[in-house]
Amino acid sequence: MAMSRSPPPTPQVSGFIKDGERRFKTIKFPCEWVEDYHPDGYHPVVLGDIFHNGQSKVIRKLGEGWFSTVWLARDLRYVVMKITVSKSSEPTNETVILRLLNLVPEGIKHVTQLLDEFDHQGPNGIHKCLILEPMGPTVNTMLEELPQFKGRPFLPKLKVRYPYWMAKGILKQSLDIDSKPEDKLRQKEDVQAGSISPPVERLDGKQDRWAPPYLCIAQPLVYPSDYNQGFTIKLSDMGGAYFIKEPPAKPITPAGLRTPEYVLTSAVNDTMDIWSFGCLIFELLTGLPLFCVPWYPDETDRDDEHLRLFTARLGPLPENLYRHWKTSSFYFTPERKLYNCALGGVPQGEEPLMLEEPSMEEAFDQAELDIDEGEARKVKALIRGILQYDPAKRPSAAKILRDSWFLDDEVKNGSS
């Protein structure tokens, strides 16, 4: 699914564009920013393009990100081709990590497999191309395929959630498309159908050698499946992956999944994914984010909202974290009671209006899942055990898998 984003400043390229100037007419379609087609940027791709010495033909766009576009291609079978921006043509953490995972047979089951890689020369430079196995719909896209969503395209996703068994299966662990004929999967070059953008046009009316003639709208793979017959999930897009001993200064993490220590001190540690997983247990089961952090123009406002939600859902921040919150007095009395700052603070001589927000457990119960009290108690205990303010107290992935909430299913299925 294409994500909307504010366009970054266009880099200056000698003899190509003046710093900060735009080249193209605006394209109001959900796709990559057209100004990112420049030397060291995206490789221009159109449907039907051939890669890898004639081996791979592009037939559909699957998505795009900051550093790559992703396409369905036809080789001897269907494959996914990820084309990085040319400035990333050297091996990155993503390619190195995918190569290593290919050496671990048991790791392949739930991780997208790297099948091949090659370099492609284009007008914007040399691009690293990764050939990956094709996957089914993303967790987000698959939600739209559930029966309760069908025929109701404008129903907010917050009103739809996975069946409990399905959400639990996704958490614990895509589908095969090779039997599909190419004409069923090939993306149509049709502006009216919303599959491609109108023609890419320069503001000065000149031809452009760095951009494609049109942009493709991402069409993730979704096709009829009987999810009741079981499914397998895989982790994909290792663009933000890194080695534990070589953490980046700024990890790529959705705002609502950040750890308290990262929000307050930018501390990076090897439990960040564990914290994110705890948040995702809540979200996949209830259909609601545990920490709904809106976008704010000012990062301080965003962080303050996240920190306020930590306190509401999980309890007071420990002193070693709280002292780093420079704007905490906007939200808390000296006794650390939360008040409604949105009303303009506490008038002289008056008491603050205290806020009442549900804890994690109360918010979980309010979702009214169709599970018994004992099951609900187990999952809430697991989430609470994961979302520890002290990183040293967060459980490992192996320990989480040994939790009774997961082990119960193995006992029911007769596995050990």
C-alpha positions in Angstrom: 0.0 0.0 0.0 1.4 3.4 -1.0 2.0 5.7 2.0 1.4 9.4 1.7 4.5 11.5 2.6 5.8 15.0 2.4 8.3 15.3 -0.4 11.9 15.8 0.7 13.9 18.6 -0.8 15.2 17.8 -4.3 19.0 17.4 -4.3 21.1 19.7 -6.5 22.6 17.9 -9.6 25.1 19.8 -11.7 23.7 20.8 -15.0 20.4 19.2 -14.2 18.3 21.3 -11.8 18.8 24.3 -9.5 18.7 23.6 -5.8 15.1 23.5 -4.6 13.5 23.8 -8.0 10.8 21.5 -9.3 10.9 20.0 -12.7 7.5 18.4 -13.1 3.8 19.2 -13.0 2.2 17.9 -9.9 0.8 14.3 -10.0 -1.9 13.8 -7.4 -1.8 10.0 -7.5 -0.7 7.7 -4.5 2.7 6.9 -5.8 6.4 7.9 -5.3 7.3 11.6 -5.7 8.1 12.2 -9.3 10.9 14.7 -8.4 12.8 11.7 -7.0 13.6 10.6 -10.5 17.1 12.1 -11.0 20.7 10.9 -11.0 21.3 8.9 -7.8 17.5 8.5 -7.5 14.8 6.0 -8.6 15.3 4.0 -11.8 12.5 4.9 -14.4 10.4 1.8 -15.0 7.4 1.2 -17.2 5.3 -1.9 -17.5 6.9 -4.4 -19.9 10.5 -3.4 -19.2 13.1 -6.2 -19.4 15.8 -6.7 -16.9 18.6 -9.2 -16.1 19.8 -9.9 -19.7 16.2 -10.6 -20.8 15.3 -12.9 -18.0 12.8 -10.7 -16.1 9.8 -8.8 -17.5 8.0 -6.2 -15.3 4.3 -6.8 -15.3 3.0 -5.1 -12.2 4.0 -2.5 -9.5 3.7 -3.8 -5.9 4.9 -0.7 -4.0 7.5 1.9 -3.3 9.5 3.3 -0.4 12.1 5.9 0.3 14.9 4.0 -1.3 13.3 1.6 -3.8 10.4 0.7 -6.0 9.0 -2.9 -6.0 7.7 -4.8 -9.0 6.2 -8.2 -9.9 8.2 -9.7 -12.8 7.9 -12.8 -14.9 11.0 -15.0 -15.0 10.7 -18.8 -15.3 8.2 -18.1 -12.6 6.8 -15.0 -10.9 9.3 -13.1 -8.8 9.4 -9.8 -7.0 12.1 -7.3 -8.1 13.1 -4.5 -5.7 15.0 -1.8 -7.5 17.0 0.5 -5.2 17.9 4.1 -5.8 21.2 4.2 -7.5 23.1 5.8 -4.6 22.3 2.6 -2.7 23.9 0.3 -5.4 26.5 -1.0 -3.1 25.6 -4.0 -0.8 23.5 -2.7 2.2 22.5 -4.2 5.5 19.4 -5.5 3.7 21.3 -7.5 1.1 23.9 -8.8 3.5 21.1 -9.8 6.0 19.1 -11.6 3.3 22.2 -13.5 2.1 22.9 -14.6 5.7 19.2 -15.7 6.2 19.4 -17.8 3.1 22.1 -19.9 4.9 19.8 -20.7 7.8 17.2 -23.2 6.5 14.9 -22.8 9.5 15.0 -19.0 9.0 13.5 -19.2 5.5 10.1 -20.4 6.6 9.0 -17.0 7.9 11.3 -14.6 6.1 11.1 -13.5 2.4 13.8 -15.4 0.5 16.4 -13.7 -1.7 16.6 -15.6 -5.0 19.1 -13.5 -6.9 20.6 -10.1 -7.1 22.2 -8.0 -9.9 23.1 -4.5 -10.9 21.2 -2.6 -13.6 22.6 0.5 -15.4 20.0 3.2 -16.1 20.0 6.9 -16.9 20.2 7.7 -13.1 23.1 5.4 -12.3 23.7 1.8 -11.3 20.8 0.3 -9.3 21.0 -2.8 -7.1 18.1 -5.1 -8.0 17.0 -7.8 -5.6 15.0 -10.8 -6.8 12.7 -12.1 -4.1 10.0 -14.7 -3.8 6.5 -13.2 -4.4 4.2 -12.8 -1.4 0.5 -12.6 -0.9 -1.2 -9.5 0.5 0.3 -7.6 3.4 -1.3 -7.9 6.8 -2.9 -4.5 6.2 -4.2 -5.3 2.8 -5.5 -8.7 3.8 -7.8 -7.0 6.3 -9.7 -5.5 3.4 -10.3 -9.0 2.1 -12.2 -10.1 5.2 -15.9 -10.8 4.6 -17.1 -8.0 6.9 -15.1 -5.5 4.8 -16.3 -6.7 1.4 -18.8 -4.3 -0.3 -18.1 -1.6 2.3 -15.0 0.1 0.9 -15.5 3.3 3.0 -15.9 1.4 6.3 -13.1 2.7 8.6 -10.5 -0.1 9.2 -10.8 0.6 12.9 -14.3 -0.9 12.7 -12.8 -4.2 11.2 -10.5 -6.6 12.8 -9.1 -10.1 12.2 -10.9 -13.1 13.6 -9.1 -13.9 16.9 -7.6 -17.2 15.6 -6.3 -15.5 12.5 -4.7 -12.6 14.4 -3.0 -15.1 16.7 -1.8 -17.1 13.8 -0.3 -14.0 12.2 1.5 -13.1 15.4 3.0 -16.6 15.7 4.3 -17.1 12.4 2.4 -16.4 1.4 0.6 -17.8 -0.7 1.5 -19.5 -4.1 0.6 -17.6 -7.3 2.5 -19.5 -10.0 -0.7 -21.1 -11.3 -2.1 -17.7 -12.3 -1.8 -16.7 -16.0 0.2 -13.5 -16.7 -2.7 -11.6 -18.2 -4.6 -12.0 -14.8 -1.7 -10.4 -12.9 -0.4 -7.8 -15.5 -1.2 -4.3 -14.5 -3.2 -2.3 -17.0 -1.8 0.9 -18.5 -5.0 2.8 -17.9 -5.2 6.2 -16.3 -9.0 6.2 -16.0 -8.9 2.9 -14.0 -6.4 4.5 -11.7 -3.6 2.0 -12.4 -1.2 4.5 -13.8 -0.8 8.3 -13.5 -1.3 10.8 -16.3 1.8 11.5 -18.3 4.8 12.8 -16.5 5.3 16.3 -17.8 8.1 18.8 -17.2 7.2 22.4 -16.2 9.4 23.7 -19.0 7.8 21.4 -21.6 11.1 19.7 -22.4 11.6 15.9 -22.6 13.1 14.3 -19.5 15.6 11.5 -19.7 15.6 10.7 -16.0 11.9 10.0 -15.3 9.5 7.5 -16.8 6.7 8.6 -19.1 4.1 7.7 -16.4 4.1 6.5 -12.8 2.5 3.2 -11.8 0.1 3.0 -8.9 1.0 0.2 -6.5 -1.3 -2.8 -6.7 -0.4 -5.4 -4.0 -1.1 -9.0 -4.8 -4.6 -9.9 -3.5 -6.5 -12.9 -4.9 -9.3 -15.1 -3.6 -8.1 -17.4 -0.8 -9.7 -19.5 1.7 -8.1 -18.2 4.9 -9.9 -20.8 6.9 -7.6 -23.4 5.4 -4.6 -21.9 7.1 -1.9 -19.5 5.9 1.8 -18.7 6.4 3.1 -15.2 7.1 6.6 -14.0 6.3 8.6 -11.0 7.3 9.6 -8.9 4.3 11.3 -5.6 3.4 14.6 -5.8 5.3 15.4 -2.2 4.3 15.3 -1.1 8.0 17.1 -4.2 9.3 20.4 -3.9 11.0 22.9 -6.0 13.0 22.5 -5.8 16.8 26.2 -4.8 17.2 25.9 -2.1 14.5 22.7 -0.2 15.3 21.8 2.9 13.3 21.6 6.3 14.9 17.9 6.5 13.9 16.1 3.2 13.4 13.2 3.0 11.0 10.3 2.5 13.4 6.6 3.6 13.1 5.9 6.4 15.6 3.4 4.4 17.7 5.8 1.4 18.1 8.8 3.4 19.5 10.2 2.5 22.9 10.0 5.0 25.8 13.8 5.2 26.0 14.1 6.0 22.3 11.4 8.7 22.5 13.1 10.3 25.4 16.8 9.7 24.9 17.2 8.3 21.4 18.6 5.1 23.0 18.8 2.1 20.7 19.0 -1.4 22.1 18.2 -5.0 21.1 14.8 -5.0 22.7 13.2 -2.5 20.4 11.6 -5.1 18.2 10.3 -7.0 21.3 8.5 -3.8 22.4 7.0 -3.3 18.9 5.8 -6.9 19.0 4.0 -6.3 22.3 2.2 -3.3 20.7 1.3 -5.4 17.7 -0.2 -8.1 19.8 -2.7 -5.6 21.1 -3.3 -4.0 17.7 -3.9 -7.2 15.7 -6.2 -8.7 18.3 -8.3 -5.5 19.0 -8.0 -3.8 15.6 -6.9 -0.6 17.4 -3.4 0.7 18.0 -2.3 0.7 21.7 -0.5 4.0 21.2 -2.3 6.1 18.6 0.3 8.8 17.9 -1.1 11.4 15.4 1.2 13.3 13.1 2.2 16.7 14.3 4.3 19.4 12.5 6.3 19.7 15.7 8.1 16.6 16.8 7.9 17.7 20.4 4.1 17.6 20.3 4.2 14.1 18.8 6.6 12.8 21.4 4.6 14.4 24.2 1.4 12.7 23.0 3.2 9.4 22.9 4.7 9.8 26.4 1.3 10.8 27.8 -0.1 7.6 26.3 2.7 5.5 27.9 1.6 6.9 31.3 -2.1 6.3 30.7 -1.8 2.8 29.3 1.1 1.4 31.3 1.5 3.6 34.4 3.9 6.3 35.5 7.3 6.5 33.8 10.2 5.6 36.1 12.3 8.5 37.4 15.3 7.6 35.2 13.1 8.2 32.1 10.8 10.9 33.5 13.6 13.3 34.2 14.4 13.5 30.5 10.9 14.7 29.6 11.5 18.4 29.4 7.9 19.4 28.8 6.3 17.1 31.4 5.1 20.1 33.4 2.7 21.0 30.5 0.8 17.7 31.3 1.5 16.8 35.0 1.2 18.5 38.3 4.2 18.4 40.6 2.6 15.3 42.2 2.7 13.8 38.7 -1.1 13.8 38.2 -2.1 14.2 34.6 -4.3 17.2 33.8 -6.0 18.5 30.7 -3.5 20.9 29.3 -5.6 21.4 26.2 -7.9 23.7 28.2 -5.0 26.2 28.7 -3.4 24.8 31.8 -4.5 25.4 35.4 -6.0 28.8 36.2 -4.6 30.6 39.2 -5.9 29.2 42.5 -7.9 26.4 40.8 -7.5 22.6 40.7 -6.5 20.9 37.5 -9.1 18.9 35.5 -7.8 15.4 35.8 -8.0 13.1 32.8 -9.3 9.6 32.9 -7.9 7.3 30.2 -8.1 3.5 30.1 -5.1 1.3 31.0 -3.9 -1.2 28.5 -6.0 -3.9 30.2 -9.1 -1.7 30.3 -8.6 -0.8 26.6 -8.3 -4.4 25.7 -11.5 -5.3 27.5 -13.3 -2.5 25.8 -12.6 -4.1 22.5 -15.0 -6.9 23.5 -13.2 -9.8 21.8 -15.1 -13.0 21.5 -12.8 -14.9 23.9 -13.3 -16.2 27.4 -12.0 -14.5 30.5 -9.1 -16.9 31.0 -7.8 -16.4 27.5 -8.1 -12.6 27.8 -6.2 -12.7 31.1 -3.3 -14.6 29.5 -2.9 -12.3 26.5 -3.1 -9.2 28.7 -0.5 -10.7 31.0 1.8 -11.4 28.0 1.5 -7.8 26.7 2.1 -6.4 30.1 5.2 -8.6 30.5 6.6 -7.5 27.2 6.0 -3.7 27.6 8.4 -3.2 30.5 9.9 0.3 30.9 13.2 -1.4 31.8 14.7 -2.9 28.6 16.6 -5.5 30.7 13.3 -6.9 31.9 11.7 -7.4 28.4 11.6 -11.1 27.4 13.4 -12.6 24.5 11.5 -13.9 21.4 12.2 -17.4 22.5 10.7 -16.8 25.9 7.6 -15.2 24.4 7.1 -18.3 22.2 7.2 -20.4 25.4 4.4 -18.3 26.9 1.3 -20.3 27.8 -0.8 -18.2 25.4 1.2 -19.6 22.4 1.9 -23.1 23.9 -1.9 -23.7 24.4 -2.3 -23.8 20.7 0.5 -26.4 20.3 -1.1 -28.6 22.9 -4.5 -28.4 21.1 -2.9 -29.2 17.8 -1.0 -32.1 19.2 2.5 -30.6 18.6 5.3 -30.3 21.1 
